[in-house]
Amino acid sequence: MRVPKGVKTVILAGLLLFGAPQMPRTEAAVPAYILEIIRKGVKKAIVAIDLKIQRMQNNTIWLQNAQKVLENTLNKLKLEEIAEWGERQKELYGDYYDGLWKVKSAIAQYQKVRDIARMQGRLVTEYQKAWRHITASGQFSASELRWMEKVYLGILDHSVRNLEQVLGVVSAFNMKMDDGERLALIDRVEKKVRFNLSDLMRFNERNLLIARQRSHAKGAVKTLKDIHDEND
């Protein structure tokens, strides 16, 4: 099931329905296979990125050591000797710096993709935590819960599609793509994942707020009833 015309519209429309009688408890709203797809995809992305980061960090250490050797050599040379260096040596020295910059830039990109994957994992955790509170509260009717199921399923369906793009970004590191194109792709995916997580968090907050308000209202009614009974 998918939520029509975007999650926000459905959230606003559905909130108008709240106010129905108390509900029976239900099980998890979103099918387990969807949550498992997200978990496995997140794990796959993080493992792949961690391996790439480790390799790139090893390259960084090698380049930094080579850089120190060259700098020590420069310090020992006299100015006139440096001026006499051939073009090949100058290019070699420049290549080390250029290589070091590229490796550090790649590591930063890998780490950003890893953070995106972790946001996806957080989305599943936040959904499960909120749904447990919602169903345990006893403050919603069965019809309200069915509506929430549709919204949550829509959000997590978007998450699965975003996860496919995250894995696509991981694959992009093995493709012939320049830094500008890769960064643009990473930024697009990050915005989608962050927006998706933000939608989920807002929906969680509204549902939990309504549950608290209803619980407090029932408590106030019970207190007034008890006072009334004592005065009779």
Secondary structure as GFF3:
##gff-version 3
##sequence-region A 1 232
A	DSSP	alpha_helix	7	15	.	.	.	ID=ss1
A	DSSP	alpha_helix	32	76	.	.	.	ID=ss2
A	DSSP	alpha_helix	79	83	.	.	.	ID=ss3
A	DSSP	alpha_helix	87	137	.	.	.	ID=ss4
A	DSSP	alpha_helix	142	172	.	.	.	ID=ss5
A	DSSP	alpha_helix	179	231	.	.	.	ID=ss6
###
